[in-house]
Amino acid sequence: TNLYALLIPKMNSMNDVKFLVEQIEFMVEGEVLAHDILAQIVGESYEEIIKTKVWPPSGDHYIKHMYFQAHSRENAIYTIAAMAPCPYIYAELAKRSQSDHKLNREKDTAKWFDFYSTEMDDIINVFEALMNKLAESMSDKELEQVKQVFLESCIHERRFFNMAMTLEQWEFGGKVND
């Protein structure tokens, strides 16, 4: 939600500001339900999981990547490019899981897949439209930088999922630091 708030002063249109405010509301009121589903699967409350704000290395690096774009670039396209893979990959994963019956379709994970297969289309479409609008006056070199930011976030997304699967933790000198 904080990333969306950082983008508000960079917007020239009230419609774009309205979209960002709606996204903040969605994350606080809607998307938290999807996070609660996964928290229930691991037997913890979502509030407890996020309370410390200490993330495993892959999650930490991904978050810093997005904030770096927000703080170091005036054009919001860089931050949007850093954020865009998240809803796109979640939606794509959810849609594929629903059409591939070999994937895990337990009751709890099915709720997660159902949520993300339907709830991300609007944000994906608005992100695409915003990026197209913000890219209109950019040079080829700048567009390549935006593409690089997007692709880096795609890799961060893959590592984000892997971090959960491997229970990734910070290790210092071969020791896990709890």
N, C-alpha and C positions, 0 to 999 in steps of 0.2 A: 504494500500500500504506500509505503514511503517513496518508492520510485515513481509511482504515478503522481504523487504530490510534488515531487521535484520537477516534473515535466510541465506542470500547470503554468508557471511563469514563462515558459518557452513557447507557448501556444499563441497564435495570432487570432484564432477564431474562437468565439464563445461555444460553438458546437463541439470543437475539439476539447475545450475545457470541460464541457458537460460530459463528454464521453469519459474523460479521465476521472471525474467525480463519480460517475456511474460505476466505473471499474473498481474504484476504492470501495464503494458500497457493496458491490458484488463480492469482492474478496472478503469483506468483513461479515457479510450476511449470508452469502451463498456458497462460495468456494470452501469456506471453513467446514461445511458439511462433508465434502470429499476428503478433507484432511482428517476429520473425525473418524471416517470409515477406516482409514489405514491405521490410525492410532488405536482404534478398538481391536483391530486384528493383532497388533503387538501387545495389547493389554495395558496401554497407558492412555492418559488423557492428552489431548492435543495441547492443552494449555501447559501441562507439565513439560511436554517435549520442547516447546518453543520458549519456555520461561527463561532458560539460561542464555539463550541466543549464542550458544557455543555449537558450531556446526563441525562435522567431520571435514577433513581437508578439501574434498571435492566440492562440497556444498559451500564452504567458506570461500573458496576461490571463485566459484560461479557468482556468488553474491557480490564479491568485490569487483568482478569483471563488469557487472551491470552498474554498480555505483560509480565506478571509474568513468564509464561513458557519460553518466548523468552529470558528474561534477567537472569533467574535463572538456566537454564539448558543448558549444552553444546550441548547435542544431540538434533538436530532439530526435532526429532520425537515428542517430547512433545508439541512443538508449532504447528506442523502440526496436531497433535491429537486435540489440542484446536481449531484449525481453521476448520478442516474437517467437522464437523456437519453443518456448515453454507451452503456450496454448496449442500451437500447431502439433507438436509431438504428442502431447497428451491426447488431443482429439484423434490423431491418426492411430495411435496405439489402441485407444478405446474402440474405434470403429473396426480396426482389424481384429481385435479380440472378439468382437461380436459376430464376425463372419467366419472366424476360425474356431471351430468347436473343440479343437485339441488344446487350446489355451485354457488356463485355469478359469473356470466359471463358477467357483464356489459362491454361495449366497452373498458374502460380504464383498468379495472382489467384484462380483457382477454389479453391485451398486455403484462402485467406483467407475467401472467401465461405462455403465449407463449414464452417469453424470457427465463424464467428459466427452462422451460421444455426441451429446446434444448441446452442451452449454458453451462450447468454445467457438462455434461458427461465427457468431457476431463479432467477437473480439478479433478473430483472425481477419475477417473482412475489413473491419475498421483499421486495424494495424496496416493492412495492405494499402488501403486508400490513403492513410496518413503518410506512409512511407513514400508512396508515389507522388503525393503532393509536395512533400518536403524535399524530394529528390529532383524536382523540376529544374532547379537552377544550379545543380551541383556539377562539378567537373567529373570526367571519367575517373580521374585519380581518387577523388572523394568517394565516388560510387564504389570503387574497388575496396576502399577502406570500410565502407558500410557493409559490403558483402563479407569481408573478413571478420567483422564483428559478429555478424549473423552466424557464420560458419563456426566461429569459436564457441558461440553459445550452444550450437548444436552438439558440439563435442562435450561441453559442460553438462548438457542434459543427459547424454549417454553416461557420463561419469556419475551424475547425480543418482541415476537409477542403480548403477553398479555399486555405489557407496552403500546403498540400502541392502543390496543383496549380499555384500561381503562384510557388512557391519563395520565399515571403515572407521578407524579411530586415528587420532594423532599419536604418532610414535616418535619418541626422542631417544636416540642411541639404542634402538632396538627394544625399548620399553614403551608399553602403552601408558599414556598419561591420562588418568581419569580425573 
